[in-house]
Amino acid sequence: MDAALRDRFGVEGPWALWQEHTIRWAECDIYAHVNHAAYLTLFEDMRIAWWLGAGGTFAPDAPGPVVGTLEVKYLRPGHFQDKVLLTARTVSFRRSSFVHQYGMWRDGLLCSARALCVVIDNATGKKAELPEAMRRLMTERDGAVAEA
């Protein structure tokens, strides 16, 4: 992310993935505020983009991430037609799980979230190991820390 984009949205800290977005009416309540559920959907879109960009797939015979826990902090409201920046990064990982952080930015942080994602073998429903290449990417690109 370049300095101009960071300054335009008031972004703090390093982020591995980002995407500009204009808030749609379908993402708002009757007061034109971003609905709480819309934040989660937008962060889910970032998680999917991250997973695919890291070499993951979504198929019945392939492992994929499921959200085990999710924590959201709503700091300031977003509004209809706001131009925002969505961000995602991996902060830590284990053998079969990882922690993602997300942010929505407009003149600083509007909303943040933290998700513990568990990799599941879709054929068996059991935990699956993160591929070595994905763990390496989490460390090198995202700055994630391996946990025991």
Buried (B, 14 or more C-beta within 10 A) or exposed (E): BEEEEBEBBEBEEEBBBBEEBEBEEEBBEEEBBBBEEBBBEBBBBBBBBBBEEBEBEEEEEEBBBEBEEBEBEBEEBBBBEBEBBBBBBBBBBBEBBBBBBBBBBBEEBBBBBBBBBBBBBBEEEEBBEBBEEBBEBBBEBBBBEEEE
